[in-house]
């Protein structure tokens, strides 16, 4: 039975290393690789009327930018290295969405970088820390 590995990415070098590491492991298993970029979004944020009116267009633009700038180059590189890989971009709370999506696709493992884009967390990023603490699915933290 083919395994499924989920990789959480955020555009940082740490998440790209996690994706490459997971791809190498996936090729030896074999396993399929699913890359998920979560655009951090809270349903509790308060928008002005003007912001609410433009939110749909802003979300489409933001998703297209992430797809063009981060996701497609990453997926192309992983495919070139021989990985069976697909990608998804979603909005939500990163660690919660990674866990929910991992369950949705029946992922066997979750891979994340030790630290993401925020320089405030020197050892573990907040998403990584939360995943390690609450995920019912094994989490591989890649330095």
Helices and strands as residue ranges (DSSP letters): E 3-9, H 13-29, E 31-40, H 49-66, I 67-71, H 72-80, E 85-92, H 94-104, E 109-113, H 126-134, E 139-142
